[in-house]
Amino acid sequence: MNSRLANWIASHPKALMDYKIQGKLPRMLRPESPLISLLESIHPRDRQRIRGIRLSPELGYQTGQQFHNAEQLYRWLKPQAEMIEGEPFPAEAFRIKRFSKRLTLADLKDNCAKWLD
């Protein structure tokens, strides 16, 4: 058990009860989506240079939120490498769960104000 998980259990009564009664720890989940996979394939330096990205259903998210650069978008989509089950993060609420299309750089480029030079 790491410190994040211990803090979660200590501050959430249901998680504490499950741990004390059943010895059950909350599951750790990896945030995943086709857009996260695409952004992970781009070097972080290049993610800084892709500007003005607007999310849309074509990218798998039901929102029109705009981000300054792709790195900011990536951090919003995946705040941690692993999230505790039940831990809220904004991107998950907007993700289209059935969206499974494999995204390409062209899909991302269509939703950007400024692309790589």
N, C-alpha and C positions, 0 to 999 in steps of 0.2 A: 504494500500500500504506500503510495507516494503522498506528499504533503497536500497536494491539491485535493486528492480523494479524501484524505482525513479531514480536511477543512470542510468539504462538501457534506460529509456524514455528520460532522459536529454542528453544522448550521441548518440541516434539513431534518426535521423530526421523523419523517417517514423513512428516510434512508438510514437513520440511526436505529429506528425500530427494526427494520429488516436486517440490519447488521447484528444487533443484539440477539434477536429471537432466532433468526435463521442462519446467521453467519454469512449472509449474502452481501457482497459488495456491489455497488452500481457498476454497470457495464461501461466500458470505454468505447466510444464510437469515433470513427474517422469520417470527417465531413467529406462527402464525395458527390460529384456531379460532372457531367461532360465539360462544363465551363472550367471547373477547377482543374481537371485533367489537362485541358488545353493551356491554361495559364501556367501550370507547372512545367509544361514542355518549353516555355519561353524563358530565356535567361533573365534573372532579376534586373539586370542593367537595361535590357530591352523593355521589360515591363514598365520601367520608369519613363521610357520615351514614348510609349503609346498613350495618347492623351484623349480626354473627353469621352469616356466610354459610357454609353447609356444602355442599361439593361433592358431587355425586352423578352417576350415569349420565344422569339427565335433563338435566344441564348439559354432558354430554359428557366427563366424567372419571370414571375407575374408582377412586375413593377417597372416603372419608367425611371428609376433612380439613376442619377448620373454621378460618375466618379472622375476625379481629376486625372488619375492615371491607372494603368492596369495593375500596378503593385498595390495601390490603395484598394482596388476592387478585390484582388486576391486576399488581402488581409481581412476584408469584410466577409468574404465567402468562407474563409478558413482561418478563424482567429487563433486556433491552436492545432497542432498536429493531431491530437486526440481530444475529444470532448467527453465529458461525463454525461451519461444517459440522463436526460431531463434538464441538463444545463441549457439555458436559453441562449441562442445567438441569432441575430436578426435575419441572416440570409436563409436559414432553414424555413422560416415562415413564408418566404416568397418563392421558394423553389417549387417548380412544377414536378411533382414526384414521378409522373409517368414519362417525363422527357428523357429519352435515351439516345437521341441522335448524336452521332460522333461529330463534334464541331471541328471546323478547320480555321486556319488563319483568315481565310476569306470571309467567313461568317463573323469573326470578330472585327475585321476591318470595316464591314458594312455598318457597324454600330459605334465607330470611333470618329472623333473630330480630326485627330492628327495621327497618322500612321508613321511607322519607322521611316527614316530617310533612305 
